[in-house]
C-alpha cells in the first residue's frame, strides 16, 4: 500500500533513510555520517519538508519518495521529486501491481 507518511511513521522513516544512505551513498547528496548524527528536531524538519510517500508491505516501510511543491507564485505548478529509495528485496518486484 502506498500512503503519505505521517508522524507515526517517523521512526520507520529514519531507519529507511539511514539504510538508503548506507546502501546507496552515491545516490544522495547527504551522507550517512551526516544524518546518523541528526537530532530529533533535524529529523522532524526533514520529515516535514514536502510530502513523503511510503510503500508498505506487511506494515513495514519498504520504499519512499519525497515530493516538494514550489512555494513561489510563478512556479506553483512545478514540483520536484527526490529521496527515492526502494529496499533491495523489492527492487525487482513491480510495486505498481498493488
Phi, psi and omega per residue, in radians:
X1 nan 2.387 3.080
X2 -1.802 2.312 3.107
X3 -2.653 2.823 3.056
X4 -1.277 2.289 -3.132
X5 -1.231 2.451 3.135
X6 -2.007 3.016 -3.112
X7 -1.005 -0.504 3.105
X8 -1.121 -0.356 -3.122
X9 -1.633 0.079 -3.019
X10 -0.998 -0.822 -3.116
X11 -1.118 -0.701 3.078
X12 -1.115 -0.698 3.101
X13 -1.050 -0.830 -3.137
X14 -1.034 -0.839 -3.120
X15 -1.073 -0.759 -3.135
X16 -1.229 -0.641 3.103
X17 -1.094 -0.803 3.129
X18 -1.130 -0.678 3.063
X19 -1.052 -0.746 -3.122
X20 -1.081 -0.690 -3.132
X21 -1.240 -0.555 3.092
X22 -1.303 -0.776 -3.040
X23 -1.335 -0.590 -3.073
X24 -2.349 1.112 -3.055
X25 -1.071 -0.478 -3.120
X26 -1.394 -0.123 -3.089
X27 -1.595 -0.110 -3.038
X28 -2.281 2.625 3.102
X29 -1.287 -0.568 3.130
X30 -1.499 2.941 3.137
X31 -2.150 2.813 3.088
X32 -1.035 -0.760 -3.114
X33 -1.038 -0.683 3.105
X34 -1.162 -0.867 -2.972
X35 -1.438 -0.427 3.125
X36 -1.118 -0.397 3.138
X37 -1.694 0.134 3.105
X38 -1.046 2.537 3.004
X39 -1.413 2.961 3.086
X40 -1.015 -0.687 3.133
X41 -1.148 -0.705 3.079
X42 -1.013 -0.791 -3.139
X43 -1.129 -0.716 3.129
X44 -1.116 -0.703 3.102
X45 -1.086 -0.796 3.131
X46 -1.106 -0.751 -3.112
X47 -1.115 -0.571 -3.095
X48 -1.556 0.005 3.117
X49 -1.447 1.951 -3.124
X50 1.237 -2.665 3.132
X51 -2.070 2.160 3.059
X52 -1.711 2.145 3.068
X53 -1.798 2.464 3.128
X54 -2.233 2.572 3.018
X55 -1.819 2.175 -3.116
X56 -1.951 2.385 3.024
X57 -2.273 2.130 -3.067
X58 0.941 0.782 3.132
X59 1.089 0.309 3.097
X60 -1.964 2.300 3.097
X61 -1.237 2.052 -3.043
X62 -2.016 -0.286 -3.133
X63 -2.733 2.696 3.118
X64 -2.684 2.787 3.087
X65 -2.714 2.595 -3.123
X66 -1.925 2.415 3.067
X67 -2.061 2.078 3.129
X68 -1.922 2.112 3.080
X69 -1.582 2.528 3.104
X70 -1.219 2.497 3.111
X71 -1.830 0.242 3.118
X72 -1.798 2.509 -3.106
X73 -1.032 -0.824 -3.065
X74 -1.246 -0.313 -3.127
X75 -2.100 0.391 -3.112
X76 -1.067 -0.351 -3.136
X77 -1.515 0.009 -3.067
X78 -1.868 2.451 3.052
X79 -2.355 2.719 3.089
X80 -2.122 2.497 3.021
X81 -1.957 2.540 -3.134
X82 -2.778 3.060 3.032
X83 1.187 0.398 -3.128
X84 -1.185 2.266 3.041
X85 -2.595 2.371 3.079
X86 -2.213 2.247 3.117
X87 -0.940 2.511 -3.122
X88 -0.908 -0.684 -3.089
X89 -1.134 -0.296 -3.110
X90 -1.933 -0.044 -3.046
X91 -0.984 -0.584 -3.094
X92 -1.693 0.001 3.123
X93 -1.543 2.443 3.109
X94 -1.437 1.761 -3.092
X95 -1.105 -0.508 -3.062
X96 -1.308 -0.112 3.094
X97 -1.159 -0.484 -3.130
X98 -1.366 nan nan
